[in-house]
Amino acid sequence: MNLRYGWLLLGVMAWGCGGDDSNVSGDDTSSTGSSGDDDSVSVSMTADDDDDDDDTTPTDSSGTPESSSTDPDTTTDPTADTSTGTGTDSSESTAATSDDGSSSDDGSSSDDGSSSSTTGDPEVLPDISGEHLLAIATSFDPNLPLQYVATVVQTPDGDGAVLDIQLQPLTLDVNSTTTPREPFGAPLVIDDVAVAADGTFQISIPTLFVAGECNPITGSDVDAEDIVLDGEIVDDSSWCGSVDGNVTSPIETPLSGSTFAATRFDGDLPLVFPGGC
């Protein structure tokens, strides 16, 4: 401020001193130029004063006013929290996935009320077509059964079936179950045996002749009549049941309590086999 007053004082003195107008004019010019300098100094000083007045304005470490950091327009929306916010959608998605997973479990047959079993479907009747060893264990000596090769042809008939059977007698030494077991004589043919849907059937043989060569109990010929085999199909490889009827020669005696069992074989005759169910 002293400098400004100094310049003003010099100007007044210049006016106060005489001289021609051109000098005054020149001084005016000089004064004007000085006045320009004076203005610039004044601006500079004013700027400095302003800086001093603004020292209380908060700034960041770079010197830039921090007013921008408090701009409400740029304030982060707390509802847009990136750590949670809409991120809960992902957890909801996960929950949905879990629900879907459990839903797939719930989609099991038990939830649907259905069952993987074939309950309610017609039971498939086993097919015993083929060759079987048929053993008839009489009540006289169940351990020495009569033996036949039974060749069966099974034909479906509605829910059941029809059997065509040929019984080929096999030779047996007395007290033997495995030798020599050779075919003997003509086979016994039994056709049109009806099988029910549950696999049960009945074979009727009005008269039966057993040659001595095929009798392992006594080695004697045997005559029998009214032979009935009540049986059932167990599976594709076996069928069995009970035997009833009467022996008429060499003595008369009932066959009640006798049994039979048939076992499928392929190739050699089985050495061990059942004589009943």
PLY file of the C-alpha trace (Angstrom):
ply
format ascii 1.0
element vertex 277
property float x
property float y
property float z
element edge 276
property int vertex1
property int vertex2
end_header
0.00 0.00 0.00
2.93 2.35 0.59
4.14 1.74 -2.91
0.80 2.84 -4.32
0.87 6.02 -2.32
4.42 6.66 -3.46
3.40 6.54 -7.08
0.50 8.86 -6.46
2.75 11.34 -4.70
5.15 11.35 -7.62
2.23 12.08 -9.96
1.05 15.03 -7.92
4.55 16.42 -7.83
4.80 16.10 -11.57
1.64 18.08 -12.03
2.81 20.59 -9.54
6.11 21.17 -11.39
5.81 23.33 -14.45
7.07 22.55 -17.87
5.75 22.35 -21.29
2.70 20.41 -22.12
4.63 17.85 -24.10
6.72 16.91 -21.08
3.62 16.73 -19.04
2.03 14.69 -21.73
5.07 12.47 -21.82
4.99 12.23 -18.04
1.33 11.45 -18.33
2.25 8.71 -20.70
4.90 7.56 -18.32
2.48 7.93 -15.49
-0.10 6.03 -17.41
2.40 3.27 -18.03
3.31 3.38 -14.37
-0.33 3.33 -13.56
-0.62 0.16 -15.67
2.22 -1.31 -13.68
0.56 -0.10 -10.56
-2.63 -1.87 -11.59
-0.80 -5.11 -12.22
0.89 -4.84 -8.86
-2.46 -4.10 -7.30
-3.99 -7.15 -8.96
-1.09 -9.23 -7.80
-1.43 -7.93 -4.29
-5.15 -8.40 -4.38
-4.64 -11.98 -5.51
-2.20 -12.53 -2.66
-4.69 -11.01 -0.25
-7.39 -13.27 -1.66
-5.11 -16.27 -1.21
-4.58 -15.25 2.39
-8.31 -14.88 2.89
-8.96 -18.32 1.29
-6.36 -20.16 3.38
-9.21 -21.49 5.50
-10.70 -23.33 2.53
-10.00 -27.09 3.06
-7.87 -28.70 0.40
-6.56 -32.17 -0.21
-2.88 -33.09 -0.37
-2.63 -31.90 -4.00
-3.97 -28.44 -3.14
-7.27 -29.01 -4.88
-10.35 -27.91 -2.89
-12.18 -30.89 -1.42
-15.57 -29.45 -2.24
-15.94 -32.07 -5.00
-15.66 -34.88 -2.45
-18.68 -33.49 -0.62
-20.76 -33.08 -3.76
-23.98 -34.89 -2.95
-24.33 -35.79 -6.63
-21.16 -37.83 -6.51
-21.78 -39.45 -3.11
-21.96 -43.25 -3.41
-25.47 -44.52 -3.01
-25.50 -46.74 0.09
-28.19 -48.86 -1.50
-25.75 -49.75 -4.29
-23.43 -51.59 -1.94
-21.35 -53.72 -4.23
-20.57 -56.23 -1.50
-24.23 -56.94 -0.83
-26.83 -54.72 -2.52
-28.13 -56.50 -5.57
-25.57 -59.17 -4.80
-28.37 -60.80 -2.80
-29.75 -61.77 -6.19
-26.85 -64.20 -6.51
-27.67 -65.71 -3.13
-31.29 -65.87 -4.18
-30.15 -67.54 -7.37
-28.14 -69.97 -5.31
-31.15 -70.64 -3.17
-33.18 -71.14 -6.30
-30.58 -73.55 -7.58
-30.76 -75.44 -4.31
-34.49 -75.43 -4.55
-34.20 -76.73 -8.09
-31.82 -79.39 -6.91
-34.19 -80.47 -4.17
-36.99 -80.18 -6.67
-35.17 -82.71 -8.86
-34.98 -84.96 -5.81
-38.63 -84.25 -5.13
-39.29 -85.16 -8.73
-38.57 -88.76 -7.88
-41.11 -91.40 -8.56
-42.19 -91.38 -4.91
-43.32 -87.70 -5.13
-45.15 -88.38 -8.34
-46.96 -91.20 -6.62
-45.63 -93.58 -9.20
-43.32 -96.48 -8.59
-40.39 -97.91 -10.51
-41.71 -101.39 -9.82
-44.01 -103.19 -12.24
-46.81 -103.44 -9.69
-50.09 -103.59 -11.51
-48.55 -104.92 -14.70
-49.37 -108.49 -15.71
-46.73 -110.89 -14.41
-44.73 -112.47 -17.19
-45.04 -116.25 -17.10
-41.63 -117.98 -17.14
-40.94 -119.98 -20.28
-39.80 -123.56 -19.57
-39.33 -124.53 -23.19
-36.29 -126.79 -23.56
-34.86 -129.91 -21.94
-35.15 -130.75 -18.25
-34.29 -133.73 -16.05
-37.58 -134.89 -14.48
-37.19 -136.88 -11.26
-40.20 -138.63 -9.68
-39.48 -139.43 -6.06
-42.00 -142.09 -5.04
-43.15 -142.58 -1.50
-41.59 -146.09 -1.60
-38.03 -144.67 -1.64
-37.68 -140.93 -2.31
-33.87 -141.27 -2.55
-34.08 -143.44 -5.68
-36.29 -141.48 -8.09
-37.50 -142.53 -11.53
-35.86 -140.27 -14.15
-36.95 -138.87 -17.51
-35.67 -136.34 -19.99
-38.57 -133.92 -20.40
-38.59 -131.95 -23.64
-41.05 -129.04 -23.33
-42.56 -126.67 -25.85
-44.41 -123.79 -24.20
-46.90 -121.70 -26.17
-48.43 -118.50 -24.73
-52.21 -118.64 -24.33
-53.80 -115.46 -23.02
-52.42 -114.83 -19.52
-51.26 -118.45 -19.32
-49.73 -121.01 -21.64
-50.02 -124.47 -23.14
-47.33 -127.15 -22.73
-46.47 -130.00 -25.09
-44.26 -132.51 -23.25
-42.32 -135.62 -24.21
-41.01 -137.83 -21.37
-38.08 -140.05 -22.38
-37.43 -142.78 -19.73
-33.81 -143.25 -18.60
-32.20 -146.51 -17.50
-30.94 -146.79 -13.92
-29.08 -149.48 -12.06
-30.63 -150.65 -8.83
-29.69 -148.25 -6.01
-28.21 -145.76 -8.50
-29.19 -142.21 -9.34
-26.59 -141.46 -12.00
-25.88 -144.62 -14.05
-26.29 -145.49 -16.76
-29.12 -143.02 -17.60
-29.51 -144.02 -21.19
-32.76 -143.44 -23.15
-35.00 -146.55 -23.04
-38.04 -147.26 -25.15
-40.39 -144.74 -26.73
-41.05 -141.37 -25.08
-44.34 -140.69 -23.36
-46.15 -137.85 -25.20
-48.39 -135.48 -23.25
-49.92 -132.60 -25.21
-52.08 -129.58 -24.43
-51.28 -129.15 -20.77
-52.94 -125.89 -19.69
-50.91 -123.51 -17.51
-52.74 -120.83 -15.51
-51.53 -117.25 -15.23
-49.99 -118.05 -11.83
-47.92 -120.89 -13.37
-49.89 -123.79 -11.95
-50.77 -126.80 -14.11
-51.87 -130.44 -13.91
-50.56 -133.37 -15.94
-52.80 -136.44 -16.17
-51.44 -139.86 -17.20
-54.18 -142.53 -17.34
-51.76 -145.48 -17.41
-48.01 -145.64 -16.82
-45.61 -148.50 -17.45
-42.12 -148.45 -15.85
-39.67 -151.01 -17.29
-37.42 -152.85 -14.83
-34.37 -151.29 -16.54
-35.66 -147.87 -15.39
-36.62 -148.91 -11.84
-33.74 -148.19 -9.44
-35.70 -149.42 -6.39
-36.34 -153.11 -7.28
-35.35 -153.48 -10.94
-38.85 -154.93 -11.64
-41.53 -153.78 -14.09
-44.23 -151.60 -12.57
-47.74 -150.75 -13.75
-49.62 -147.69 -12.46
-52.76 -145.81 -13.31
-54.58 -142.54 -12.70
-51.33 -140.68 -12.27
-51.74 -136.96 -11.62
-48.90 -134.42 -11.34
-50.02 -131.16 -9.74
-47.27 -128.67 -10.38
-46.20 -125.08 -10.83
-43.60 -123.25 -12.89
-41.03 -121.81 -10.49
-38.86 -120.05 -13.07
-37.44 -120.64 -16.55
-35.25 -123.44 -15.24
-37.48 -125.40 -12.88
-40.97 -126.72 -12.26
-42.15 -129.08 -9.50
-45.09 -130.44 -7.53
-46.81 -133.48 -6.07
-47.67 -136.91 -7.53
-50.77 -138.97 -6.86
-52.15 -142.21 -8.32
-52.00 -145.95 -7.71
-49.56 -148.76 -8.43
-51.45 -151.82 -9.70
-48.56 -154.25 -10.29
-46.59 -156.03 -8.92
-48.60 -154.94 -5.86
-51.41 -152.51 -5.34
-50.41 -149.44 -3.37
-51.16 -145.71 -3.54
-48.59 -143.16 -4.68
-49.84 -140.43 -2.32
-46.96 -138.50 -0.77
-44.81 -138.82 -3.89
-43.24 -135.68 -5.46
-41.49 -134.53 -8.64
-39.08 -131.82 -9.79
-37.71 -130.84 -13.20
-34.32 -129.13 -13.63
-33.16 -127.54 -16.86
-29.88 -128.76 -18.26
-27.73 -128.05 -21.29
-25.46 -130.88 -22.39
-24.68 -133.35 -19.63
-27.33 -134.49 -17.20
-26.91 -132.97 -13.72
-25.38 -135.23 -11.08
-27.18 -133.47 -8.24
-30.85 -132.54 -8.61
-34.02 -132.13 -6.49
-36.87 -134.64 -6.31
-39.49 -132.11 -5.17
-40.22 -128.43 -4.50
0 1
1 2
2 3
3 4
4 5
5 6
6 7
7 8
8 9
9 10
10 11
11 12
12 13
13 14
14 15
15 16
16 17
17 18
18 19
19 20
20 21
21 22
22 23
23 24
24 25
25 26
26 27
27 28
28 29
29 30
30 31
31 32
32 33
33 34
34 35
35 36
36 37
37 38
38 39
39 40
40 41
41 42
42 43
43 44
44 45
45 46
46 47
47 48
48 49
49 50
50 51
51 52
52 53
53 54
54 55
55 56
56 57
57 58
58 59
59 60
60 61
61 62
62 63
63 64
64 65
65 66
66 67
67 68
68 69
69 70
70 71
71 72
72 73
73 74
74 75
75 76
76 77
77 78
78 79
79 80
80 81
81 82
82 83
83 84
84 85
85 86
86 87
87 88
88 89
89 90
90 91
91 92
92 93
93 94
94 95
95 96
96 97
97 98
98 99
99 100
100 101
101 102
102 103
103 104
104 105
105 106
106 107
107 108
108 109
109 110
110 111
111 112
112 113
113 114
114 115
115 116
116 117
117 118
118 119
119 120
120 121
121 122
122 123
123 124
124 125
125 126
126 127
127 128
128 129
129 130
130 131
131 132
132 133
133 134
134 135
135 136
136 137
137 138
138 139
139 140
140 141
141 142
142 143
143 144
144 145
145 146
146 147
147 148
148 149
149 150
150 151
151 152
152 153
153 154
154 155
155 156
156 157
157 158
158 159
159 160
160 161
161 162
162 163
163 164
164 165
165 166
166 167
167 168
168 169
169 170
170 171
171 172
172 173
173 174
174 175
175 176
176 177
177 178
178 179
179 180
180 181
181 182
182 183
183 184
184 185
185 186
186 187
187 188
188 189
189 190
190 191
191 192
192 193
193 194
194 195
195 196
196 197
197 198
198 199
199 200
200 201
201 202
202 203
203 204
204 205
205 206
206 207
207 208
208 209
209 210
210 211
211 212
212 213
213 214
214 215
215 216
216 217
217 218
218 219
219 220
220 221
221 222
222 223
223 224
224 225
225 226
226 227
227 228
228 229
229 230
230 231
231 232
232 233
233 234
234 235
235 236
236 237
237 238
238 239
239 240
240 241
241 242
242 243
243 244
244 245
245 246
246 247
247 248
248 249
249 250
250 251
251 252
252 253
253 254
254 255
255 256
256 257
257 258
258 259
259 260
260 261
261 262
262 263
263 264
264 265
265 266
266 267
267 268
268 269
269 270
270 271
271 272
272 273
273 274
274 275
275 276
